């Protein structure tokens, strides 16, 4: 399993958990900030329960685990259809409640092919919307599509979700 829960690496900034590609992290520590970098065609998803200040982040790379079932076994966070449910379950295990969850997403750009041949960003966005629609989940803040890479962060003390790209930063939630 590629989930991190309140785990800090020796070279990391105190209070910050970096979420890599195909990984997820959850925390109940309000002094924690979750952050992920280089969201090109990948999508970062944040979930946050403001009542108990529990949050999580996923950085998935591909829409469907059927694209590589052996990889999905070892890295379920790499795929939207296995990583997103895993992210929510990990937050529920810490005490988050679905009805209170604030959900944000960023990434899903078309950065790999000039002609858009693979359309991975678009496929990732479509899969995420299908998953949320089927599970009755609304997105509270979104910055997806386009052709630029993004950095996504979630501050657990406040629930603030920030997006940074091209040295510009803005708050995605709350608006």
C-alpha positions in Angstrom: 0.0 0.0 0.0 1.4 3.4 -0.8 -0.5 5.4 1.8 1.2 7.7 4.3 -0.4 8.6 7.5 1.3 11.3 9.6 4.6 10.1 8.2 7.5 12.6 7.8 10.7 12.0 5.9 14.0 13.1 7.4 14.7 15.5 4.6 11.2 17.0 4.6 10.1 20.3 6.0 8.6 19.8 9.5 4.8 19.8 9.3 4.7 19.1 5.6 4.0 15.8 4.0 4.9 15.6 0.3 2.7 13.3 -1.8 4.4 11.7 -4.7 3.0 10.4 -8.0 0.8 7.4 -7.3 0.8 8.1 -3.6 -1.6 9.3 -1.0 -1.3 10.7 2.5 -3.9 11.4 5.2 -3.5 13.2 8.5 -5.4 14.2 11.6 -2.6 16.6 12.7 -3.8 20.2 12.3 -0.2 21.4 12.0 0.3 19.4 8.8 0.3 20.7 5.2 -0.1 18.1 2.5 1.5 19.1 -0.8 2.1 17.6 -4.2 4.1 18.9 -7.2 4.1 18.6 -11.0 0.4 17.9 -11.6 0.5 17.8 -15.4 -1.8 15.1 -16.8 -1.9 13.6 -13.3 -4.6 14.8 -10.9 -4.3 15.8 -7.3 -7.4 15.3 -5.1 -7.8 16.7 -1.6 -10.4 15.8 0.9 -11.0 17.6 4.1 -13.5 17.3 7.0 -13.5 20.7 8.6 -15.2 19.6 11.8 -12.5 17.1 12.9 -9.7 18.7 10.7 -8.8 15.4 9.0 -7.6 15.6 5.5 -6.0 13.7 2.7 -4.4 14.0 -0.7 -4.0 11.7 -3.6 -1.8 12.2 -6.7 -3.0 9.7 -9.3 -1.5 9.2 -12.7 -3.9 7.2 -14.8 -7.7 6.8 -14.9 -8.2 3.0 -14.7 -6.4 0.2 -12.9 -7.3 -2.2 -15.7 -4.5 -0.5 -17.8 -1.9 -2.3 -15.6 -3.5 -4.7 -13.1 -0.1 -5.8 -11.7 0.9 -2.2 -11.1 -2.5 -1.5 -9.5 -1.8 -4.3 -7.0 1.4 -2.7 -5.7 0.5 1.0 -6.3 -3.3 1.4 -6.1 -2.9 5.2 -5.7 -1.5 5.4 -9.2 -5.0 5.0 -10.6 -8.2 7.1 -10.1 -10.6 4.1 -9.7 -8.5 2.5 -7.0 -6.8 5.5 -5.4 -9.8 7.7 -4.8 -11.8 5.2 -2.8 -8.7 4.3 -0.9 -8.2 8.1 0.0 -11.7 8.4 1.3 -11.5 5.1 3.3 -8.2 6.3 4.9 -9.9 9.6 6.0 -13.0 7.7 7.3 -10.6 5.5 9.3 -9.3 8.6 11.1 -12.8 9.9 11.8 -13.8 11.9 8.8 -17.5 11.9 7.7 -18.4 11.8 4.0 -21.2 14.3 4.3 -18.8 16.9 5.7 -16.0 16.4 3.3 -14.7 19.3 1.2 -13.3 17.9 -2.1 -10.9 19.7 -4.5 -9.1 18.6 -7.6 -6.3 20.0 -9.7 -4.3 18.9 -12.7 -5.5 16.9 -15.6 -3.7 19.0 -18.2 -2.8 17.9 -21.7 1.0 18.2 -21.5 2.4 15.0 -23.1 1.5 15.3 -26.8 1.2 18.4 -28.9 -1.6 16.8 -30.9 -3.4 15.6 -27.8 -3.1 12.0 -29.1 -3.1 10.3 -25.7 -5.5 12.7 -23.9 -4.4 11.3 -20.5 -5.4 14.5 -18.7 -8.9 14.4 -20.3 -9.3 10.7 -19.5 -8.3 11.4 -15.9 -10.8 14.2 -15.5 -13.6 12.1 -17.0 -12.8 9.2 -14.7 -12.7 11.4 -11.6 -16.1 13.0 -12.5 -17.6 9.5 -13.1 -16.4 8.3 -9.7 -17.7 11.4 -7.9 -21.0 11.3 -9.7 -21.6 7.6 -8.9 -20.8 8.3 -5.2 -22.8 11.5 -4.9 -19.7 13.6 -4.2 -19.6 17.3 -5.2 -16.3 19.1 -6.0 -16.0 22.2 -3.9 -13.0 23.6 -5.9 -11.4 22.7 -9.1 -8.5 23.8 -11.3 -8.2 21.2 -14.1 -7.5 21.0 -17.8 -5.4 23.4 -19.8 -1.8 22.8 -20.6 0.1 23.9 -17.5 1.5 22.0 -14.5 0.3 22.8 -11.0 1.3 22.4 -7.4 -1.5 21.6 -4.9 -1.5 22.0 -1.2 -3.9 21.5 1.7 -3.4 23.1 5.2 -5.2 20.9 7.8 -5.5 23.7 10.4 -7.7 25.8 8.1 -8.7 23.5 5.2 -7.2 26.1 2.8 -6.4 24.5 -0.6 -3.9 26.4 -2.7 -2.9 26.0 -6.3 0.4 27.3 -7.7 1.5 27.5 -11.3 3.9 29.7 -13.2 4.8 31.4 -10.0 1.2 32.5 -9.4 -0.6 31.3 -6.4 -4.3 31.3 -5.5 -6.7 29.8 -3.0 -8.9 27.2 -4.5 -11.0 26.6 -1.4 -12.6 28.4 0.4 -13.4 30.8 -2.4 
